[in-house]
Amino acid sequence: MRAVEQVPGLAEGARLMAKKRPQKDERKASFTTWKLNLENTVSADPLADGACLQIVRAYLDFMGSPDARPYRSLIDLQVATSLSENTIINKRRKLEALKYFEADGKTGDGATRYKIINARENIVLDHQTISRETLLRLDAEKKEKTRLKRKISCSSPSNIEVQMSPSDFAGLNAFEPLKDCGDSPSDFEGNYVYNTVESYSSEEREELISPSSLSNSYSSTLSPDEANMPLPVPEDDHEANAMMDQICEGRSVHPSVRNRLMSMLKAGVLTPRMASNILGPRQEAAA
């Protein structure tokens, strides 16, 4: 080290290089984190889908910083995503409507440059928090129901006492071996709260979409299709509070859950069925 300090300029040059390298690495790490956060937001957004995420990733590959204004031609996007031209056009318009893409000029060839923004991060985080709370509630209810069934089963002895023998048609050495008859979930269930909840189990799904459960939603006269349609976005806070009062009527709702539902209502992603599944059934009025 002393030999380096004795040579003019070497010590100063070493100090400058030591300062520059961490700054460059920090900028790169920060941009990588920004890209991952944006991808996670689009992936979990209930109004986006896998095709939207593919298009976002195709644009991110041509960005060197969050301030870049990338552009991709339709042919480039078709090659990068394997999507059809019409799908790309429709999904790119959706990304603009959701404020992820903001047009910012055109190239000489007519391709649109876009400013890419993580515009719905807080909305999606609220959506995920409510999904988690809803699934935890359903899991607790399912475990309690299973516990009660076991208790009833153990306390009810069988009236038929018969010695059982192995069947000739089942088992390892039988003509037809035992088969795995477990659940086979679909590869894609969607990322709406009610889709996540309804894929929880077949028994829970039947209860959630039954006529009795729909009668507990925002309106008892809604058809199944209408129950899955997002509620209209309120024009102001007064209308939003009035709508939330009607949604939460007959239920004990924690203020934090009400606030998250309010943000989803204002964002245009809250559906009657979603609200019913999150809040649970209405409490019967005391006679």
Backbone torsions as a table, in degrees:
resi	resn	phi	psi	omega
1	MET	NA	-37.8	178.8
2	ARG	-64.8	-36.8	179.3
3	ALA	-63.9	-36.4	179.5
4	VAL	-67.5	-41.7	-177.8
5	GLU	-67.7	-26.2	-178.3
6	GLN	-76.6	-21.3	179.6
7	VAL	-84.9	123.9	-177.1
8	PRO	-62.1	130.3	174.1
9	GLY	90.0	-23.3	-177.0
10	LEU	-69.6	-45.3	-179.2
11	ALA	-62.5	-43.0	179.0
12	GLU	-64.6	-41.4	178.7
13	GLY	-64.2	-39.3	178.7
14	ALA	-63.9	-39.9	179.1
15	ARG	-65.9	-38.9	179.3
16	LEU	-66.2	-41.0	179.0
17	MET	-65.9	-38.5	178.9
18	ALA	-64.7	-31.2	179.0
19	LYS	-76.9	-36.5	-173.6
20	LYS	-74.8	-40.0	-173.5
21	ARG	-61.7	-49.6	178.7
22	PRO	-60.7	-36.8	179.9
23	GLN	-63.3	-41.0	179.4
24	LYS	-66.4	-42.5	179.1
25	ASP	-65.6	-37.8	179.3
26	GLU	-65.5	-41.1	178.1
27	ARG	-63.7	-42.4	179.9
28	LYS	-64.6	-44.0	179.3
29	ALA	-64.0	-39.2	179.6
30	SER	-64.3	-41.4	179.2
31	PHE	-67.5	-39.5	177.7
32	THR	-62.3	-41.9	177.4
33	THR	-63.0	-41.1	178.9
34	TRP	-60.9	-43.6	179.9
35	LYS	-64.7	-44.0	-179.8
36	LEU	-64.0	-40.4	177.8
37	ASN	-62.7	-41.1	178.8
38	LEU	-64.6	-44.6	179.2
39	GLU	-62.4	-42.5	179.0
40	ASN	-64.0	-36.8	179.1
41	THR	-65.5	-49.0	-179.9
42	VAL	-63.5	-39.3	-178.9
43	SER	-63.1	-36.8	-177.6
44	ALA	-94.1	-3.1	-177.7
45	ASP	-69.4	122.8	-179.5
46	PRO	-66.6	-17.2	179.5
47	LEU	-97.2	-6.0	176.6
48	ALA	-104.0	-178.6	178.3
49	ASP	-153.2	-174.0	-177.0
50	GLY	-62.2	-34.7	179.2
51	ALA	-66.7	-38.9	176.5
52	CYS	-61.6	-41.9	179.8
53	LEU	-64.4	-39.2	178.1
54	GLN	-60.9	-42.4	-179.2
55	ILE	-67.7	-41.6	178.1
56	VAL	-59.3	-44.6	-179.6
57	ARG	-64.2	-36.3	179.0
58	ALA	-63.3	-36.1	177.3
59	TYR	-75.5	-37.4	-179.0
60	LEU	-63.5	-29.4	178.6
61	ASP	-63.5	-19.6	-179.0
62	PHE	-109.5	26.3	178.3
63	MET	-117.6	137.4	176.0
64	GLY	-104.8	-11.0	179.4
65	SER	-162.9	163.1	178.4
66	PRO	-61.3	-19.6	-178.7
67	ASP	-87.4	-4.4	-178.2
68	ALA	-67.1	155.5	177.8
69	ARG	-121.4	81.3	-174.0
70	PRO	-73.6	159.4	173.9
71	TYR	-142.0	144.1	177.2
72	ARG	-138.8	137.2	176.4
73	SER	-77.3	163.3	179.3
74	LEU	-61.2	-37.4	179.3
75	ILE	-65.3	-43.8	177.9
76	ASP	-59.9	-42.4	-179.3
77	LEU	-68.3	-36.9	176.9
78	GLN	-62.3	-42.0	-180.0
79	VAL	-68.1	-40.7	-175.2
80	ALA	-74.4	-30.7	-172.9
81	THR	-112.8	-15.9	-175.4
82	SER	64.4	21.1	177.0
83	LEU	-93.9	157.6	177.7
84	SER	-75.2	163.0	-178.2
85	GLU	-61.5	-44.6	-179.5
86	ASN	-63.5	-39.7	178.9
87	THR	-63.4	-42.7	179.4
88	ILE	-61.9	-44.9	-179.9
89	ILE	-62.0	-45.6	-178.3
90	ASN	-66.3	-43.5	-178.0
91	LYS	-70.4	-33.0	177.7
92	ARG	-68.8	-37.0	174.4
93	ARG	-63.9	-38.1	177.7
94	LYS	-64.3	-40.9	178.0
95	LEU	-63.2	-34.2	175.2
96	GLU	-68.9	-42.3	-180.0
97	ALA	-64.5	-33.3	178.9
98	LEU	-83.6	0.8	175.9
99	LYS	74.3	12.0	173.2
100	TYR	-73.8	-36.9	178.6
101	PHE	-109.3	134.6	175.9
102	GLU	-130.8	115.3	-177.2
103	ALA	-58.7	136.7	-176.4
104	ASP	-143.5	62.4	177.0
105	GLY	91.5	176.4	-179.4
106	LYS	-131.4	158.0	175.2
107	THR	-85.1	175.5	177.8
108	GLY	-63.6	-25.6	178.6
109	ASP	-86.9	-0.5	178.1
110	GLY	93.7	1.6	178.0
111	ALA	-75.7	138.7	-178.0
112	THR	-81.9	131.3	171.8
113	ARG	-86.1	143.3	-178.0
114	TYR	-125.4	139.2	166.1
115	LYS	-90.5	122.8	-174.3
116	ILE	-102.8	127.1	-172.1
117	ILE	-130.7	140.9	173.4
118	ASN	-85.6	72.0	-166.7
119	ALA	-77.3	-22.5	-172.1
120	ARG	-117.1	25.7	-176.0
121	GLU	-59.7	-47.9	-177.6
122	ASN	-66.6	-38.0	178.9
123	ILE	-63.0	-44.8	-178.7
124	VAL	-67.8	-36.8	176.9
125	LEU	-63.0	-40.8	175.9
126	ASP	-62.8	-41.9	178.6
127	HIS	-59.4	-43.4	-179.3
128	GLN	-68.3	-37.7	179.1
129	THR	-63.7	-43.9	178.9
130	ILE	-66.3	-39.4	177.8
131	SER	-59.6	-45.3	-179.0
132	ARG	-62.9	-44.8	-179.5
133	GLU	-64.7	-37.9	179.7
134	THR	-66.2	-45.1	-179.9
135	LEU	-65.9	-36.1	176.6
136	LEU	-63.8	-40.6	178.1
137	ARG	-64.3	-44.4	179.4
138	LEU	-65.5	-36.7	179.5
139	ASP	-65.0	-40.8	178.2
140	ALA	-64.9	-40.7	178.8
141	GLU	-65.7	-39.5	179.8
142	LYS	-65.0	-43.1	179.4
143	LYS	-64.3	-39.6	178.4
144	GLU	-65.3	-39.5	178.3
145	LYS	-65.3	-40.9	177.8
146	THR	-64.4	-40.5	179.2
147	ARG	-62.9	-41.3	179.4
148	LEU	-66.7	-38.8	178.3
149	LYS	-62.8	-42.2	179.1
150	ARG	-65.8	-38.5	179.6
151	LYS	-64.1	-42.9	178.9
152	ILE	-66.5	-40.7	-179.0
153	SER	-64.0	-41.0	-179.1
154	CYS	-70.5	-29.9	-177.6
155	SER	-88.8	-0.4	-178.7
156	SER	-120.1	91.0	179.9
157	PRO	-67.9	153.2	-179.1
158	SER	-73.3	143.2	177.5
159	ASN	-81.9	-11.8	-176.9
160	ILE	-112.8	114.7	178.4
161	GLU	-105.8	97.7	-177.8
162	VAL	-127.9	136.9	176.9
163	GLN	-72.0	124.7	-176.7
164	MET	-94.2	142.7	177.0
165	SER	-125.5	152.9	-179.5
166	PRO	-59.6	144.1	179.0
167	SER	-76.7	146.5	177.1
168	ASP	-78.4	-8.6	-173.8
169	PHE	-113.1	13.1	179.4
170	ALA	-145.9	156.8	179.5
171	GLY	118.1	179.0	-175.6
172	LEU	-68.2	-33.7	-176.7
173	ASN	-99.4	9.5	-177.1
174	ALA	-79.2	171.2	179.4
175	PHE	-64.3	-39.9	176.4
176	GLU	-117.5	109.4	-178.7
177	PRO	-64.9	162.2	179.0
178	LEU	-61.6	144.8	-178.3
179	LYS	-113.6	149.2	175.2
180	ASP	-80.6	111.1	-176.7
181	CYS	-108.7	32.3	-179.8
182	GLY	-71.4	172.4	179.4
183	ASP	-65.7	147.2	176.6
184	SER	-123.5	85.5	-177.5
185	PRO	-65.6	152.1	179.0
186	SER	-71.3	160.1	-178.3
187	ASP	-70.3	-25.8	-176.3
188	PHE	-142.6	120.3	-178.2
189	GLU	-107.6	-4.5	-175.0
190	GLY	85.2	165.3	-175.0
191	ASN	-120.2	20.3	169.3
192	TYR	-73.0	155.5	179.0
193	VAL	-59.2	-45.2	-176.1
194	TYR	-69.7	-28.9	174.9
195	ASN	-66.9	-44.1	178.9
196	THR	-61.8	-43.6	-178.4
197	VAL	-68.0	-43.3	-175.4
198	GLU	-71.8	-19.7	176.1
199	SER	-86.5	4.3	-175.3
200	TYR	-62.9	-46.4	173.9
201	SER	-165.5	158.8	-177.5
202	SER	-64.7	-36.5	-179.5
203	GLU	-66.9	-45.4	178.5
204	GLU	-63.4	-37.7	-177.6
205	ARG	-63.4	-41.3	-180.0
206	GLU	-63.0	-38.0	179.7
207	GLU	-70.1	-36.7	-175.2
208	LEU	-71.1	-31.3	-175.7
209	ILE	-104.1	9.0	178.7
210	SER	-71.6	158.7	179.2
211	PRO	-57.6	-34.9	-178.7
212	SER	-66.2	-36.0	179.5
213	SER	-72.6	-34.7	178.9
214	LEU	-68.1	-28.1	178.9
215	SER	-68.8	-17.4	178.1
216	ASN	-91.0	0.6	-179.1
217	SER	-81.3	-166.8	-172.7
218	TYR	-54.6	-36.2	177.6
219	SER	-143.4	133.5	-177.5
220	SER	-75.3	-9.7	-177.7
221	THR	-96.9	4.6	-177.0
222	LEU	-76.6	141.4	171.5
223	SER	-79.7	165.3	178.5
224	PRO	-56.0	-38.5	179.3
225	ASP	-66.5	-41.7	179.8
226	GLU	-67.4	-32.2	179.8
227	ALA	-66.9	-22.5	179.8
228	ASN	-95.6	-1.0	179.3
229	MET	-87.5	136.5	179.0
230	PRO	-58.5	142.4	176.9
231	LEU	-68.2	151.9	179.4
232	PRO	-62.2	142.9	179.9
233	VAL	-72.5	125.7	-179.6
234	PRO	-66.3	149.8	-177.9
235	GLU	-77.6	-29.7	-179.2
236	ASP	-151.0	177.9	-177.6
237	ASP	-65.0	-34.6	179.9
238	HIS	-62.5	-47.2	178.7
239	GLU	-66.0	-37.5	179.4
240	ALA	-62.9	-43.4	178.9
241	ASN	-65.6	-37.7	178.3
242	ALA	-64.1	-41.7	178.3
243	MET	-66.2	-39.7	179.2
244	MET	-67.1	-35.7	176.6
245	ASP	-61.0	-40.2	180.0
246	GLN	-70.2	-38.8	179.7
247	ILE	-66.3	-41.2	-174.8
248	CYS	-88.5	0.8	-177.4
249	GLU	-59.8	130.8	178.9
250	GLY	81.0	10.5	-179.5
251	ARG	-130.8	150.5	174.3
252	SER	-94.3	108.9	-172.2
253	VAL	-116.3	127.0	176.7
254	HIS	-67.5	142.2	-178.6
255	PRO	-55.4	-37.3	-179.3
256	SER	-65.8	-38.5	178.0
257	VAL	-67.6	-40.7	178.2
258	ARG	-61.9	-41.6	179.9
259	ASN	-63.7	-40.4	179.0
260	ARG	-68.2	-40.6	175.8
261	LEU	-62.4	-37.9	178.4
262	MET	-61.8	-43.9	180.0
263	SER	-64.8	-37.3	177.2
264	MET	-68.8	-36.9	177.3
265	LEU	-62.9	-45.8	-179.9
266	LYS	-67.3	-26.6	179.2
267	ALA	-83.8	-8.3	177.9
268	GLY	80.0	25.4	-179.1
269	VAL	-115.2	-4.4	-177.1
270	LEU	-85.7	127.0	177.0
271	THR	-110.3	159.4	177.9
272	PRO	-58.6	-43.0	-179.1
273	ARG	-66.0	-38.9	178.3
274	MET	-60.4	-45.9	-180.0
275	ALA	-63.1	-39.8	-179.7
276	SER	-66.2	-41.4	-179.8
277	ASN	-68.3	-35.0	-178.7
278	ILE	-73.9	-42.6	-173.6
279	LEU	-87.2	-19.2	-177.2
280	GLY	82.8	179.4	-177.0
281	PRO	-69.0	155.6	176.4
282	ARG	-70.3	147.6	178.1
283	GLN	-81.5	135.0	180.0
284	GLU	-70.6	136.3	179.4
285	ALA	-69.0	139.8	-179.2
286	ALA	-67.7	137.7	-177.8
287	ALA	-75.3	NA	NA
